[in-house]
Amino acid sequence: MTFKCLIVDDEPPAHKIVENYIGRLSSLSLAGNCYNAVEALNFLHKNQVDVLFLDINMPEMSGLDLLSTLQNPPIVILTTAYSEFALKSYEYEVLDYLLKPIPFNRFLKTINKLLAIRKVVSPSVPLEKETPSPQPTFFFVKADGVQHKIHFASINYLESKGNFVQVHQDKTRLLVSDTLSNMENKLSDHGFLRVHRSYIINIQKVKSVQGNLIQIGGATVPIGNSYRQIVLSRIGI
């Protein structure tokens, strides 16, 4: 199990730091990025997340104001440059309070708290059977300063482009400000497979495989030598 995380902060550099830390830990995955409280509210109404990395001091609506509007908030980790909010923040039953700039060792300490909670609330024998939540059919990505909704089924493959990822759909391509590793975390539970250090494919869209080449949509995608065995196994060859 990985914890799906949402970052809410009005400062893009703060997103980059937390994104980097999340990408380094297998227990976490990035569910999305929001740059103000209203955007976060809209995201949370449509998507389920486990952990909220929440800045306090944001324009129009603070992080604590956002928390007060949520009836069933996820686990909250506050991130801020202002230590004077620390005492008040614990009235909201947050997991931890991280002061910017956030050192990685301090971030790890917080994640260890998170993992300890999972052990407590996830007994080996469940007390009662829960109805599983329906799997989402789409996710949001940021491109050109806009959050775009993309349905998993519309994607053929994703291609690394340096600090960006190009999402190849049936009729369109979208250049997303993200890393291929982060995208892999978002998509691995939805029928997608890393086949090369620069490519992720939608398994359902594969037309044929010849040697180390996959025909998908109207394109050809290479299979990396180190990925070949698991790729052929997952595809069913």
Phi and psi in degrees as a GROMACS rama.xvg file:
@    title "Ramachandran Plot"
@    xaxis  label "Phi"
@    yaxis  label "Psi"
@TYPE xy
-116.434  149.184  THR-2
-85.9605  122.398  PHE-3
-81.9312  124.737  LYS-4
-114.181  140.537  CYS-5
-117.176  128.936  LEU-6
-100.569  127.47  ILE-7
-123.876  109.662  VAL-8
-161.692  140.163  ASP-9
-84.5562  -1.17221  ASP-10
-110.045  112.074  GLU-11
-54.1537  -39.3648  PRO-12
-60.1197  -33.2681  PRO-13
-65.7501  -36.6937  ALA-14
-60.1763  -45.3502  HIS-15
-60.0367  -40.6602  LYS-16
-65.0456  -49.9704  ILE-17
-67.9324  -38.3934  VAL-18
-57.5382  -44.726  GLU-19
-60.7512  -44.0948  ASN-20
-65.0329  -43.0375  TYR-21
-61.0205  -42.8505  ILE-22
-64.9865  -18.9784  GLY-23
-89.1174  -5.58328  ARG-24
-120.569  124.889  LEU-25
-69.0054  -18.2586  SER-26
-80.918  -7.4968  SER-27
-123.513  149.588  LEU-28
-139.836  150.961  SER-29
-90.514  118.13  LEU-30
-89.2422  -28.6836  ALA-31
175.2  171.888  GLY-32
-128.829  132.519  ASN-33
-128.644  145.029  CYS-34
-112.611  5.60157  TYR-35
-159.999  169.933  ASN-36
-67.4355  -37.4855  ALA-37
-65.2798  -42.6422  VAL-38
-60.7775  -38.8717  GLU-39
-66.1379  -41.5838  ALA-40
-58.2935  -46.2385  LEU-41
-62.5611  -40.0412  ASN-42
-64.5233  -45.2223  PHE-43
-68.9103  -25.63  LEU-44
-70.5017  -23.4674  HIS-45
-109.027  -16.5508  LYS-46
-133.967  147.151  ASN-47
-98.9949  127.074  GLN-48
-127.597  158.689  VAL-49
-97.7768  -33.0568  ASP-50
-135.203  137.182  VAL-51
-115.973  113.21  LEU-52
-89.4371  107.138  PHE-53
-121.102  121.47  LEU-54
-75.4202  147.424  ASP-55
-89.5702  -51.379  ILE-56
-88.9371  91.5523  ASN-57
-126.891  152.423  MET-58
-67.6696  153.501  PRO-59
71.7038  -52.1022  GLU-60
-145.504  120.392  MET-61
-75.7453  167.014  SER-62
-62.4923  -37.4174  GLY-63
-69.0695  -34.5082  LEU-64
-64.1487  -39.8006  ASP-65
-60.7106  -45.9139  LEU-66
-58.1051  -38.6054  LEU-67
-67.2293  -16.9144  SER-68
-91.7869  -12.3091  THR-69
-90.7703  123.35  LEU-70
-75.1999  -41.6213  GLN-71
-128.753  73.5317  ASN-72
-68.7538  153.186  PRO-73
-70.5366  -178.329  PRO-74
-63.7461  131.24  ILE-75
-112.456  130.037  VAL-76
-119.732  114.987  ILE-77
-83.3331  140.171  LEU-78
-127.474  125.55  THR-79
-159.997  159.518  THR-80
-94.8452  1.69661  ALA-81
-116.419  107.757  TYR-82
-70.278  -19.5854  SER-83
-67.6323  -13.7921  GLU-84
-85.5276  -6.26802  PHE-85
-56.8654  -51.3509  ALA-86
-62.9149  -45.5612  LEU-87
-64.423  -33.0922  LYS-88
-62.593  -32.5158  SER-89
-74.0051  -9.68618  TYR-90
-65.7107  -20.2065  GLU-91
-96.4354  8.95132  TYR-92
57.2261  45.0983  GLU-93
-77.677  157.234  VAL-94
-72.0952  -43.2639  LEU-95
-159.807  171.348  ASP-96
-133.758  110.281  TYR-97
-105.795  125.404  LEU-98
-89.4511  129.7  LEU-99
-76.6557  148.126  LYS-100
-70.2269  138.582  PRO-101
-87.9373  115.694  ILE-102
-72.5442  149.369  PRO-103
-63.3101  -37.0691  PHE-104
-65.9465  -32.3189  ASN-105
-71.6616  -38.019  ARG-106
-60.7315  -43.6775  PHE-107
-61.274  -38.2755  LEU-108
-60.3977  -40.4357  LYS-109
-66.3344  -42.3294  THR-110
-65.9685  -32.8703  ILE-111
-62.912  -36.5124  ASN-112
-61.6726  -42.2152  LYS-113
-62.3022  -44.6362  LEU-114
-66.6792  -33.4393  LEU-115
-65.8729  -37.3228  ALA-116
-63.3662  -42.1532  ILE-117
-59.6713  -40.1679  ARG-118
-64.5596  -35.452  LYS-119
-73.9503  -42.24  VAL-120
-91.697  -0.199662  VAL-121
-120.35  72.7665  SER-122
-65.4978  158.612  PRO-123
-65.4102  -29.6794  SER-124
-115.936  112.135  VAL-125
-64.6128  145.048  PRO-126
-71.684  -32.38  LEU-127
-151.62  153.431  GLU-128
-78.9758  127.588  LYS-129
-101.481  145.507  GLU-130
-76.2939  122.424  THR-131
-64.047  143.093  PRO-132
-72.3964  142.158  SER-133
-63.9684  141.241  PRO-134
-70.4225  134.257  GLN-135
-65.4047  152.146  PRO-136
-107.756  2.36947  THR-137
-153.045  169.534  PHE-138
-150.317  172.196  PHE-139
-112.379  141.57  PHE-140
-131.233  154.06  VAL-141
-102.671  127.157  LYS-142
-144.161  130.774  ALA-143
56.0987  36.5885  ASP-144
75.7813  8.6621  GLY-145
-122.087  139.738  VAL-146
-85.0984  117.657  GLN-147
-104.382  135.053  HIS-148
-88.0452  125.601  LYS-149
-126.669  127.735  ILE-150
-82.2557  134.868  HIS-151
-53.8671  -42.0498  PHE-152
-66.6437  -17.5091  ALA-153
-84.758  -10.1318  SER-154
-88.7141  132.237  ILE-155
-88.722  -55.412  ASN-156
-159.178  167.225  TYR-157
-122.954  142.932  LEU-158
-129.708  130.074  GLU-159
-70.3302  134.159  SER-160
-131.583  67.9839  LYS-161
68.4891  -116.278  GLY-162
-88.9388  11.4514  ASN-163
-129.068  167.383  PHE-164
-129.369  129.068  VAL-165
-95.0753  121.711  GLN-166
-94.7983  115.489  VAL-167
-96.222  112.557  HIS-168
-104.416  -177.577  GLN-169
-58.603  -42.4993  ASP-170
-123.205  -8.76183  LYS-171
-134.782  161.912  THR-172
-128.22  141.859  ARG-173
-131.214  126.437  LEU-174
-93.217  112.16  LEU-175
-104.711  137.573  VAL-176
-80.991  85.4157  SER-177
-165.153  173.16  ASP-178
-103.916  157.022  THR-179
-66.143  -32.6541  LEU-180
-65.2285  -42.191  SER-181
-63.5374  -41.1469  ASN-182
-65.4947  -35.4522  MET-183
-61.5946  -41.6696  GLU-184
-61.9733  -38.27  ASN-185
-71.3287  -32.062  LYS-186
-104.866  -12.9566  LEU-187
-62.4708  -25.7116  SER-188
-89.4083  7.05069  ASP-189
-125.434  30.1355  HIS-190
85.062  21.6998  GLY-191
-109.774  152.258  PHE-192
-142.519  131.716  LEU-193
-74.9855  121.724  ARG-194
-114.357  -7.42642  VAL-195
-164.105  157.365  HIS-196
-62.3146  -17.6897  ARG-197
-113.255  2.70187  SER-198
-139.829  141.483  TYR-199
-126.051  136.388  ILE-200
-118.111  156.292  ILE-201
-87.7217  111.575  ASN-202
-56.9696  -35.9469  ILE-203
-66.7965  -18.3004  GLN-204
-95.5944  1.03403  LYS-205
-68.7374  127.876  VAL-206
-94.931  -41.216  LYS-207
-162.482  162.133  SER-208
-131.031  126.4  VAL-209
-133.375  112.563  GLN-210
62.417  -123.181  GLY-211
-103.568  28.0217  ASN-212
-125.345  136.928  LEU-213
-112.702  127.737  ILE-214
-89.9795  121.915  GLN-215
-145.219  126.43  ILE-216
59.748  -130.312  GLY-217
-106.29  22.8185  GLY-218
-126.221  169.464  ALA-219
-119.661  128.525  THR-220
-118.58  132.605  VAL-221
-78.7291  152.25  PRO-222
-103.083  124.032  ILE-223
-69.9009  145.88  GLY-224
-57.1523  -39.5362  ASN-225
-74.5661  -13.7945  SER-226
-99.953  -13.1518  TYR-227
-55.7954  -47.7044  ARG-228
-62.0868  -48.0571  GLN-229
-69.6117  -32.4955  ILE-230
-64.4635  -49.3062  VAL-231
-63.1867  -35.8514  LEU-232
-66.7436  -44.576  SER-233
-68.7416  -36.3835  ARG-234
-72.9255  -26.3007  ILE-235
99.6187  29.0025  GLY-236
